[in-house]
Amino acid sequence: MAPSSVLCILLGLLMWPEPGTASLPLVMDSVIRVLAELEQKLPGTQVNESASAWLLSAQNSGPLHPLHHLLLQAPSLKVTKLDPPPLSPELRDLAEEVARHEIQAGREYGVVLAPDGSTVAVKPLLAGLTAGLQVRRGLALTLPLESQASPPDAGATSPGPTGASPDIPLRMPDARDSFLAITLAADLGLDFLQSPRNQSLPGLGTEGCWDQLSAPQEFTLLDPKASGLTMAFLNGALDGALLADYLSTVPEPRPPLSRLLSEYYGAGVAEDPKFRSNFRRQKGAALTSAPSLAQLVLGTLVLLQNVEPGPPQLHNISQDHLAQVAAQAAKEFVEAFLGCPAIHPRCRWEAAPYRGNPAPLKLPLGFLYVHHTFEPALPCTTFKRCAADMRSMQRFHQGERHWSDIGYSFVVGSDGYVYEGRGWHWVGAHTFGYNSHGFGVAIVGDFSKTLPSKEVLRTVSHVLPSCAVRAGLLRGDYGVLGHRQLVRTTECPGDALFLQLRTWPHFSE
């Protein structure tokens, strides 16, 4: 069976108007089960690819996204009506539960927990996959996005005045831009138009907590006033664009979607350990740039401004103003999301409560203190192992050393993630006598004789501190020190890692 046909039918099921209560846990493996059952039960080896076009235009799912409407105008697509295929009741309930992405009373719906510990919105993920399946090898989807304004330099500190130019169509240079238009650009532009960002934390998007990790059913946002640009939405949108790019170029026969998602949220697509959800941000950085994304966001905003009924926040907004919004939105996404590390919040690794009252830090701080955990001695390479290591360290720090909490501000695993300890705002217990002067960042493992991976070293030496400086949490002239430089009774962070620290630009003697 054609993967596109299976996905299109799944999209139809996920667009039913009234979500139900899923009996299956809201995890990515449950979504993969839906795909696998569809791939097994649908008859024949080919189903008309226009099924995806019909499902995207289904009116019972509410107003059609204008960009989806444009895709449906392609002369190569023929809309065909299909009846929903048979699914087991529990899978049908799951489809209802993730029918749409929305936020109500601080809860986020339409999201699932992935094996890497990240939360993913299903709808933008499937939209990207659908777009990728509609693109033939070497053929880009071109959307007629037109504007009389040019976005200012997306890399500038603040958008400046824009000059008008002749009526020049903003065409997608390749399929990659089409995928980002489908999954991200419109939502990104509208959100920044409504509420310009003033980041108080590194990164873009609000995280949340599941009611339980073993069989999650409810996801509550840490910020009850969060916009639609949650971490789950951004993860789903980026995953959709990355997998669409892969599907648009991989030779026929394309892999079954159940297998593709199993690989992407598992060990890696086509056995590539770097092409998996753990490293979506690093992979996404090669997918776009701030200038090209700004042009794309501007084009989608202008397009939405000229459809009826369009978003009300676009009424009577000049294209020059839209260009400034597009530049800011693109810059924030590239720098504050793609350019920052993914940080799992405390609830994700099931941290025990803090004992007592934490003392606040006086920000910005001037130092970054680097540690290795020593015990656990081995680097953790999966979410399950890293989360268990975090709980083990917290039990030791609270039970044996009688500290209020795990001592480190952050802990870096070898699974592509940073784990929140005391975090950005509370005094830790990592560097005796200096806890209030700097953030304590530990790398899981014993690095007396060996070094962490290049990705981990880059996270600690550049990515994490750069994002902290950008957010005003760390001074621009901050210093990096090894634990041993301030506490003479320890060899932490290990001889091999300490020699590496001495080569970093911010290292302080």
C-alpha positions in Angstrom: 0.0 0.0 0.0 1.2 3.5 -0.8 2.3 5.3 2.4 0.6 8.5 1.3 -2.8 6.7 1.1 -2.4 5.3 4.6 -1.4 8.7 6.0 -4.3 10.5 4.2 -6.9 8.1 5.8 -5.2 8.6 9.2 -5.4 12.4 8.7 -9.1 12.0 8.0 -9.6 10.1 11.2 -7.6 12.7 13.1 -9.8 15.5 11.8 -13.1 14.4 13.3 -14.7 17.3 15.1 -15.3 16.0 18.6 -12.3 14.4 20.4 -13.1 11.5 22.6 -11.2 10.0 25.5 -8.5 7.6 24.4 -8.1 4.3 26.2 -4.6 3.9 24.8 -1.8 6.0 26.3 -1.0 9.2 24.5 2.4 8.1 23.2 3.9 8.1 19.7 3.8 4.3 19.7 0.0 4.4 19.8 0.0 6.7 16.7 2.3 4.2 15.0 -0.1 1.4 15.9 -2.9 3.3 14.1 -0.7 3.5 11.0 0.4 -0.2 11.2 -3.3 -1.3 11.4 -4.3 0.8 8.4 -1.4 -0.6 6.4 -2.5 -4.1 7.3 -6.3 -3.8 6.7 -6.7 -1.6 3.7 -7.1 -3.7 0.5 -5.0 -3.6 -2.6 -1.5 -2.3 -3.1 -2.4 1.2 -4.3 -4.9 3.8 -3.1 -5.5 7.0 -5.1 -3.0 9.6 -3.9 -5.8 12.2 -4.2 -7.2 10.8 -1.0 -4.9 13.1 1.0 -6.3 16.0 -1.0 -9.9 15.0 -0.2 -9.1 14.6 3.5 -7.4 17.9 3.7 -10.5 19.5 2.2 -13.0 17.7 4.4 -15.4 20.4 5.7 -16.4 18.4 8.8 -13.0 19.2 10.2 -13.7 23.0 10.3 -12.4 25.8 8.1 -9.7 24.6 5.7 -6.2 26.0 6.2 -5.6 28.4 3.3 -2.2 26.8 2.4 -3.9 23.4 2.3 -6.5 24.9 0.0 -3.7 26.1 -2.4 -2.2 22.7 -2.4 -5.5 21.2 -3.4 -5.7 23.5 -6.5 -2.7 21.7 -8.1 -3.9 20.2 -11.4 -2.2 16.9 -10.7 -4.5 16.3 -7.7 -7.9 14.7 -8.1 -10.2 14.7 -5.1 -11.8 11.4 -4.4 -14.1 10.5 -1.5 -13.1 7.6 0.6 -15.0 5.9 3.5 -13.0 5.6 6.8 -11.3 2.2 7.0 -12.1 -0.2 9.8 -10.1 0.4 13.0 -10.3 -1.2 16.4 -12.3 0.8 18.9 -9.2 1.7 21.0 -7.4 3.0 17.9 -10.5 4.9 16.8 -10.7 6.5 20.3 -7.0 7.5 20.0 -7.7 9.2 16.7 -10.5 11.2 18.2 -8.3 12.2 21.1 -5.5 13.7 18.9 -8.0 15.1 16.4 -6.8 18.7 16.6 -4.1 20.8 18.3 -5.6 23.2 20.8 -5.1 24.7 24.2 -7.9 25.0 26.8 -7.6 26.1 30.4 -3.9 25.4 30.5 -4.1 21.9 29.0 -2.8 21.1 25.6 -4.7 18.6 23.4 -3.6 16.7 20.3 -0.1 15.9 21.7 1.7 12.6 22.5 4.8 11.6 24.4 7.7 10.4 22.2 10.3 7.8 23.3 13.0 10.5 23.5 11.0 12.2 26.2 9.8 15.1 24.0 6.1 16.0 23.5 4.9 16.2 19.9 1.8 17.7 18.4 0.3 15.2 15.9 -1.5 17.6 13.5 1.5 19.6 12.2 3.6 16.3 12.0 0.9 14.7 9.8 0.5 17.9 7.7 4.2 17.8 6.9 4.2 14.2 6.0 1.2 14.7 3.7 3.1 17.5 1.9 6.2 15.3 1.5 4.2 12.5 0.0 2.6 14.8 -2.6 6.0 16.0 -3.9 7.6 13.9 -6.6 11.4 13.6 -6.7 12.8 16.8 -8.1 9.5 18.6 -8.1 8.9 21.5 -5.6 5.5 22.6 -4.4 5.3 26.3 -5.3 2.8 28.4 -3.5 1.9 31.7 -5.0 2.9 34.0 -2.1 3.0 37.6 -3.2 4.0 40.7 -1.4 5.0 44.3 -2.0 7.3 44.4 1.0 10.6 42.8 1.6 11.5 41.5 5.0 14.3 43.3 6.8 17.5 41.5 7.6 16.3 38.7 9.8 19.8 38.6 11.4 19.6 42.2 12.6 19.1 43.0 16.2 15.8 44.8 15.6 13.9 45.1 12.3 14.3 48.5 10.7 12.2 50.3 8.1 11.4 48.4 5.0 11.4 49.7 1.5 8.6 48.9 -1.0 9.5 47.0 -4.1 7.6 46.0 -7.2 5.0 43.3 -7.0 7.3 40.3 -6.9 6.0 36.8 -6.2 7.6 35.1 -3.3 8.1 31.6 -4.7 9.4 28.6 -2.8 12.9 27.9 -4.1 12.5 24.2 -3.3 10.2 21.7 -1.6 11.8 22.4 1.8 10.1 25.8 2.0 6.8 24.3 1.1 7.0 21.9 4.0 7.8 24.7 6.4 4.9 26.8 5.0 2.6 23.9 5.7 3.8 23.1 9.2 5.1 26.3 10.7 5.3 29.6 8.9 1.7 30.8 9.2 1.4 29.9 12.9 4.8 31.5 13.7 3.9 34.8 12.0 0.4 35.1 13.5 1.7 34.4 17.0 4.4 37.0 16.8 2.0 39.5 15.3 -0.4 39.0 18.2 2.2 38.9 20.9 5.8 40.0 20.2 8.3 37.9 22.2 10.3 39.2 25.2 12.0 36.0 26.2 12.8 35.4 29.9 14.2 32.0 29.3 16.3 30.4 26.6 14.3 28.7 23.9 11.0 29.3 22.3 7.8 27.6 23.3 6.2 26.5 26.6 6.9 23.1 28.0 4.4 21.1 30.1 4.0 18.0 32.4 2.2 14.7 31.8 0.0 13.3 34.5 2.2 10.1 34.3 4.9 8.9 32.0 4.0 5.2 32.0 0.5 5.7 30.5 0.1 9.5 29.8 -3.4 10.9 29.2 -3.3 14.6 30.2 -0.7 17.2 29.4 -0.7 20.5 31.4 1.4 23.5 30.3 3.8 25.0 32.8 2.6 28.4 31.6 -1.3 28.4 31.6 -1.3 31.5 29.4 0.9 29.9 26.7 0.2 30.7 23.1 -0.2 28.0 20.4 3.6 28.0 19.8 4.2 25.5 22.5 7.2 23.2 22.6 5.0 20.3 21.4 3.7 22.3 18.4 7.2 23.4 17.4 8.5 19.8 17.8 5.7 18.4 15.6 6.1 21.1 13.0 9.8 20.6 12.7 9.5 16.8 12.7 6.9 17.1 9.9 9.1 19.3 7.8 12.2 17.1 8.3 10.3 13.9 7.4 8.6 15.6 4.5 12.0 16.6 3.1 13.1 12.9 3.5 9.9 11.5 1.8 10.2 14.0 -1.1 13.7 12.7 -2.0 13.8 9.1 -1.1 13.5 6.8 -4.1 10.4 4.6 -4.6 9.1 2.5 -3.0 8.9 4.8 0.0 9.0 3.1 3.4 5.7 2.4 5.2 4.9 5.4 7.5 4.7 3.2 10.6 8.3 2.1 10.0 9.5 5.6 9.2 8.0 7.0 12.4 9.4 4.0 14.4 12.8 4.7 13.1 12.6 8.5 13.5 11.4 8.2 17.1 13.8 5.3 17.7 17.3 4.5 16.6 17.3 6.7 13.5 15.9 6.8 10.0 17.7 4.3 7.7 20.0 3.4 10.6 21.3 7.0 10.8 21.6 7.8 14.6 21.7 11.5 13.9 18.4 11.5 11.9 16.1 11.0 14.8 13.9 13.1 17.0 16.6 13.5 19.7 18.5 15.7 17.3 15.7 17.5 15.5 17.0 21.0 16.2 20.5 20.2 14.9 18.9 18.6 11.8 16.5 21.5 11.4 19.3 24.1 11.4 20.3 22.8 8.0 16.7 23.0 6.7 16.3 26.8 6.7 17.9 30.1 7.7 16.6 33.3 9.3 16.5 35.3 6.0 14.7 32.5 4.0 12.3 31.8 6.8 11.5 35.5 7.2 10.6 35.6 3.5 8.4 32.6 3.9 6.6 33.9 7.0 6.0 37.2 5.2 4.5 35.4 2.2 2.2 33.3 4.3 1.0 36.3 6.2 0.3 38.2 3.0 -1.5 35.2 1.7 -3.7 34.9 4.8 -4.4 38.6 4.6 -6.0 38.1 1.2 -8.3 35.2 1.9 -11.8 35.4 3.2 -12.5 35.0 6.0 -8.9 35.7 7.1 -7.5 35.9 10.6 -8.9 39.0 12.2 -5.5 40.1 13.5 -4.3 40.7 9.9 -7.0 43.3 9.2 -5.6 46.7 8.3 -2.0 45.7 8.9 0.5 47.1 6.4 2.8 44.8 4.6 5.8 46.7 5.9 4.7 45.9 9.4 4.2 42.3 8.4 7.7 42.2 7.1 9.0 43.4 10.4 7.0 40.7 12.3 8.2 38.1 9.9 11.9 39.0 10.4 11.5 39.0 14.2 9.6 35.6 14.2 12.2 34.0 11.9 15.1 35.3 14.0 13.6 34.0 17.2 12.8 30.6 15.8 16.3 30.1 14.3 18.2 31.6 17.3 15.9 30.8 20.3 14.6 27.4 19.2 16.9 25.8 16.6 20.0 27.5 18.2 19.2 26.5 21.8 19.4 23.1 23.5 16.3 21.1 24.2 15.8 21.0 27.9 13.6 18.4 29.6 11.8 20.0 32.6 12.0 18.4 36.0 8.6 16.7 35.7 9.8 14.9 32.6 12.4 12.9 34.6 10.0 12.6 37.5 11.9 14.7 40.0 11.0 14.4 43.7 9.8 17.7 45.3 12.3 20.3 46.5 12.8 20.1 50.3 12.3 23.4 51.9 12.3 26.8 50.2 14.8 27.4 47.3 16.9 30.6 47.4 16.6 32.8 44.3 19.6 33.7 42.2 20.5 37.3 41.4 20.7 37.3 37.7 22.6 37.6 35.4 25.4 35.4 36.8 29.0 35.6 35.8 30.2 32.0 35.7 29.6 28.5 34.4 31.0 25.7 36.5 31.6 22.5 34.6 31.3 19.1 36.4 31.2 15.4 35.5 28.9 13.2 37.5 31.6 10.5 38.0 28.8 8.3 39.3 26.9 7.4 37.1 30.2 6.7 35.3 28.8 5.8 31.9 27.2 8.4 29.5 23.5 8.0 29.2 22.3 7.7 25.6 18.5 7.2 26.0 15.8 9.2 27.7 15.0 6.2 29.9 18.6 5.9 31.1 19.2 9.6 31.5 16.0 10.1 33.5 16.9 7.2 35.8 20.3 8.7 36.3 18.8 12.0 37.3 16.5 10.3 39.8 19.5 8.3 41.2 21.6 11.5 41.6 18.7 13.3 43.3 18.1 10.5 45.7 21.8 10.5 46.6 22.0 14.3 47.0 18.8 14.4 49.1 19.2 11.2 51.1 23.0 10.8 51.6 24.2 14.5 51.5 21.0 15.9 53.0 20.7 18.6 50.3 17.4 20.2 49.4 17.5 18.9 45.9 19.8 17.6 43.2 22.7 19.9 43.3 23.3 20.8 39.7 21.6 23.6 37.8 21.5 21.4 34.6 22.7 18.0 33.6 23.7 17.1 30.0 23.1 13.6 28.7 24.5 12.0 25.6 21.0 11.5 24.2 20.7 15.0 22.7 19.0 16.6 25.7 19.8 18.8 28.7 17.9 18.0 32.0 16.7 20.7 34.3 18.0 20.4 37.9 17.8 23.5 40.0 17.3 25.5 36.8 17.9 29.1 35.9 16.5 30.8 38.9 17.4 28.9 42.1 20.7 28.6 44.0 22.2 25.1 43.5 24.6 22.9 45.6 27.2 22.2 43.0 30.3 24.3 43.8 30.8 24.9 47.5 31.2 28.5 48.4 30.3 29.7 44.8 26.8 28.4 44.3 25.2 31.8 44.0 27.8 33.1 41.5 27.4 30.7 38.7 25.4 27.8 37.1 26.6 24.3 37.8 26.4 22.2 34.6 27.3 18.5 34.9 27.8 16.0 32.1 26.7 12.4 32.8 29.8 10.1 32.9 33.4 9.8 34.2 35.7 11.9 32.0 39.0 11.3 33.7 40.4 9.6 30.7 37.9 10.0 27.9 35.9 12.9 26.5 32.2 13.4 26.0 30.9 13.4 22.4 31.4 16.4 20.2 27.7 17.2 20.4 27.8 17.3 24.2 31.0 19.4 24.3 29.4 21.9 21.9 26.3 22.1 24.1 28.2 22.9 27.2 30.9 25.1 25.6 28.7 27.1 23.3 25.0 26.4 22.8 23.7 26.5 26.4 25.7 29.5 27.6 25.0 31.4 24.4 21.3 31.0 24.9 21.6 32.0 28.6 23.5 35.2 27.5 20.8 35.9 24.9 18.1 35.6 27.6 19.9 37.8 30.1 20.6 35.0 32.5 24.4 34.9 32.1 26.7 37.9 31.5 28.3 38.3 28.1 31.8 38.3 29.7 31.0 35.1 31.8 33.9 32.8 32.8 34.1 29.0 32.6 35.7 27.1 35.4 36.1 23.4 36.2 34.9 22.3 39.6 38.5 21.5 40.8 39.5 25.1 40.4 37.3 26.2 43.2 37.1 23.1 45.4 40.6 21.7 45.8 39.5 18.4 47.2 38.0 17.1 44.0 39.3 16.0 40.6 36.0 17.0 38.9 35.4 17.3 36.0 38.1 14.7 35.3 41.5 15.2 33.7 40.5 14.7 30.1 37.6 17.0 30.3 39.4 19.7 32.3 42.2 19.8 29.6 39.4 20.4 27.0 37.9 23.2 29.1 41.2 25.1 29.0 40.8 25.4 25.2 37.4 27.1 25.5 37.2 30.8 24.7 35.6 31.7 28.1 37.8 29.6 30.2 39.1 31.4 33.3 42.3 30.7 35.1 
